[in-house]
């Protein structure tokens, strides 16, 4: 792979880690172990059985916790401590030819992971205002599919996967911004006609 391809894959891994850190680590480690992709030296630690076992068990726990309204928001808050560092590591490790993690790559990975994490947490907090659980389950399953499918697409067609990730992120950000403005307009106190007519 060229450096450009590795850079894109590193950014995509960080983006997916911001949504599902454990599933992303498990997926890339399993892909390396099965020989589907040759991992850079710094990323080969994810192929170890203890990393696969731990990340796999935590991915299963997250699968269920993320589908319980209220619990998912608490989980998202706690997982900030895992998703951002995981994104930083995955991005830097992908770009490291000798095992050394560059500061710039760490910062870029952390920023991308934090962005996707905030978009995910914000959208799920918004969905939790709905009394029915179906939308929450649907969103959670969609996130599982996005990360699983995104990982496969990133390894096969990284530039296409990057385009999909950018479009999804921008769409979610625009929708959240539109909803936030609508809520602000409803909550903002309106000036009375009498007050408006005063000099």
C-alpha positions in Angstrom: 0.0 0.0 0.0 1.1 3.6 -0.7 1.5 6.1 2.1 -1.7 7.8 0.9 -3.7 4.6 1.2 -2.3 4.0 4.7 -3.1 7.6 5.7 -6.7 7.1 4.6 -7.1 3.8 6.3 -5.6 5.3 9.5 -8.1 8.1 9.4 -11.0 5.7 8.8 -9.9 3.5 11.7 -9.9 6.5 13.9 -13.3 7.5 12.6 -14.8 4.1 13.3 -13.1 3.9 16.7 -15.1 7.1 17.7 -18.2 5.0 17.1 -17.2 1.5 18.2 -13.7 1.4 19.5 -13.7 -2.3 20.7 -15.3 -3.6 17.5 -12.8 -1.6 15.4 -9.8 -3.0 17.3 -11.2 -6.5 17.2 -12.0 -6.3 13.5 -8.6 -5.0 12.3 -6.8 -7.5 14.6 -8.9 -10.4 13.2 -8.3 -9.2 9.6 -4.5 -9.2 10.3 -4.6 -12.6 12.1 -6.5 -14.3 9.2 -4.1 -12.8 6.6 -6.7 -10.6 5.0 -4.4 -7.6 5.3 -0.7 -7.2 6.3 -0.7 -4.9 9.3 2.0 -2.3 10.0 4.4 -3.3 12.8 2.8 -1.0 15.4 -0.6 -2.4 14.6 0.3 -6.0 14.8 -0.3 -6.1 18.6 -4.1 -6.1 17.8 -3.5 -9.7 16.3 -2.6 -11.1 19.7 -5.1 -13.4 21.4 -5.3 -11.4 24.5 -6.2 -8.2 22.6 -8.6 -10.0 20.4 -10.2 -11.7 23.4 -10.5 -8.5 25.4 -11.7 -6.3 22.6 -14.1 -9.0 21.4 -15.7 -9.4 24.9 -16.0 -5.6 25.3 -17.5 -5.3 21.8 -20.2 -7.8 22.9 -20.8 -5.9 26.1 -21.1 -2.6 24.1 -23.5 -4.3 21.6 -26.0 -4.8 24.3 -25.3 -1.7 26.5 -25.7 0.6 23.4 -29.3 -0.6 22.8 -30.7 0.3 26.2 -32.1 3.9 26.2 -30.3 6.0 28.9 -27.6 3.4 29.4 -26.3 4.1 26.0 -25.8 7.8 26.8 -23.9 6.9 30.1 -21.9 4.4 28.1 -21.0 7.0 25.5 -19.9 9.4 28.2 -17.6 6.8 29.8 -16.3 5.6 26.4 -14.9 9.0 25.6 -11.9 7.8 27.6 -11.5 4.8 25.3 -12.6 5.9 21.9 -10.4 9.0 21.5 -7.1 7.3 22.7 -8.0 4.2 20.5 -8.5 6.4 17.5 -5.2 8.2 18.1 -3.4 4.9 18.4 -5.0 3.3 15.4 -4.3 6.2 13.1 -0.7 6.6 14.3 0.1 2.9 14.2 -1.2 2.6 10.7 1.2 5.2 9.5 4.2 3.9 11.5 6.7 1.9 9.4 9.0 1.2 12.4 6.6 1.1 15.4 7.2 4.7 16.3 4.0 6.7 16.9 4.2 10.2 15.4 2.8 13.1 17.3 1.0 14.5 14.3 -0.7 11.2 13.5 -1.7 10.8 17.1 -3.3 14.2 17.2 -5.1 13.7 13.9 -6.4 10.3 15.0 -7.6 11.8 18.3 -9.4 14.6 16.5 -11.1 12.4 14.0 -12.2 9.9 16.8 -13.5 12.8 19.0 -15.5 14.2 16.1 -17.2 10.9 15.2 -17.7 10.2 18.9 -19.5 13.5 19.5 -21.7 13.1 16.5 -22.7 9.6 17.6 -23.3 10.6 21.2 -25.2 13.7 20.2 -27.5 11.9 17.8 -28.2 9.2 20.4 -28.9 11.7 23.2 -31.4 13.3 20.8 -33.0 9.9 20.0 -33.3 9.2 23.8 -35.9 12.0 24.0 -38.3 9.7 22.1 -40.4 7.5 24.4 -40.3 4.5 22.1 -37.1 2.3 21.9 -37.3 1.3 18.3 -35.4 4.3 16.9 -32.7 3.7 19.5 -32.3 0.1 18.5 -32.3 0.9 14.9 -29.6 3.6 15.3 -27.5 1.3 17.3 -27.7 -1.5 14.8 -27.0 1.0 12.0 -23.8 1.9 13.8 -22.8 -1.7 14.1 -23.3 -2.1 10.4 -21.5 1.1 9.5 -18.4 0.0 11.5 -18.4 -3.6 10.3 -19.1 -2.7 6.7 -16.8 0.4 6.9 -13.9 -1.7 8.0 -14.3 -4.1 5.1 -14.7 -1.3 2.7 -11.7 0.6 4.1 -9.4 -2.4 3.5 -10.8 -3.0 0.0 -11.5 0.5 -1.3 -10.2 3.1 1.2 -11.0 6.2 -0.9 -14.6 5.1 -1.4 -14.9 4.4 2.4 -13.5 7.8 3.2 -16.1 9.5 0.9 -18.9 7.6 2.7 -17.5 8.5 6.1 -17.3 12.2 5.1 -20.8 12.2 3.7 -22.3 10.5 6.8 -20.5 12.8 9.2 -21.6 16.0 7.3 -25.2 14.7 7.1 -25.4 13.9 10.8 -23.8 17.3 11.7 -26.2 19.2 9.5 -29.2 17.4 10.9 -28.1 17.9 14.5 -27.5 21.6 13.7 -30.9 22.0 12.2 -32.6 20.4 15.1 -30.6 22.4 17.6 -31.6 25.7 15.9 -35.3 24.5 15.8 -35.2 23.8 19.5 -33.5 27.1 20.3 -36.2 29.0 18.4 -38.9 27.2 20.4 -37.2 27.8 23.7 -36.2 31.4 23.1 -38.5 33.9 24.8 -40.5 36.0 22.3 -40.7 39.7 22.9 -44.2 41.0 23.6 -45.9 43.5 21.2 -45.9 46.1 24.0 -42.2 45.7 24.7 -41.4 45.8 21.0 -43.4 49.1 20.5 -41.5 51.0 23.3 -39.0 53.6 22.2 
